[in-house]
Amino acid sequence: MIGYYVHHHGAGHSTRATAVARACAALGERVVGLSSRPRPADWPGEWVELPDDTTGIGDLAAPAAHHDVTAGGALHFAPLRAGFGPRQQAIAQWVSRAQPRVVVVDVSVEVTALVRLLGVPVVRPQVIETTALGAAYLAGLATGVFGSL
């Protein structure tokens, strides 16, 4: 069984994950989605709803240390606020219970590290910012930089 962490920002992560999960399901592979996003209507399998980790973002009343979501530049996103700990705990509990053979993580460095530290291989795409890459390709096509893709 494969776990697939679906980032909650924007619809692109969910759309891409659903396409991959459907292709895997067609090959007989079970894929479990993990996200705080709602389960896509066409998701082919189980969906684990994670706690929201956006609580407190932009809370200017929070101590200044809570705004250092990068831990002094060491991490991509590791906030000191409600929501983040329960989300990571839910992922760890699922990994422990489900024992996936691999987890796909498209952008989250922290989820990648957590899952790997729990002893599970992680698959990450070669190009993690496909939205910007796609926009650049389309701009190149539109301006004649590329004749075709």
Salt bridges, closest charged atoms under 4 A:
GLU29 OE1 - ARG101 NH2 2.56
GLU46 OE1 - ARG30 NH2 3.13
ASP53 OD1 - HIS8 NE2 3.30
ASP53 OD2 - ARG87 NE 3.70
ASP106 OD2 - HIS13 ND1 2.69
ASP106 OD2 - ARG16 NH2 3.30
